[in-house]
Amino acid sequence: MNLLKSLRSSVHDDPVFMRRLNGWLVVLWIVMIPISMAFHLLSSVVYVAALSLWSLVSGHWSGWQAARVEVAQNSEAKRREAEPIEQKVVQRLIHDTTVEPAE
């Protein structure tokens, strides 16, 4: 169970993997359109219900992923606001050089 949880967390925290996964899923569903039409699966209630459930799940998953990104961006903005980079640069210049602060 721990292995499954660690795998899940590493997958969700890797944006490159998630982008590739979602790209391949898009390709898969585009390929499935003509296959569904050729085999007359669109007249099957079970097939259409499965597609509807998948669209519901993937829509919520996309919204959740976008919300995670937004939360990470907000926390990064708050961190930058609390610790401005300009102040760090000035302190580093004062520390590493002989520049004295103006009075």
Buried (B, 14 or more C-beta within 10 A) or exposed (E): EEEEEEEEEEEEEEEEEBEEEBEEEEEEBEEEEEEBEEEEBEEEEEBEEEBEEEEEEBEEEEEEBEEEEEEEEEEEEEEEEEEEEEEEEEEEEEEEEEEEEEE
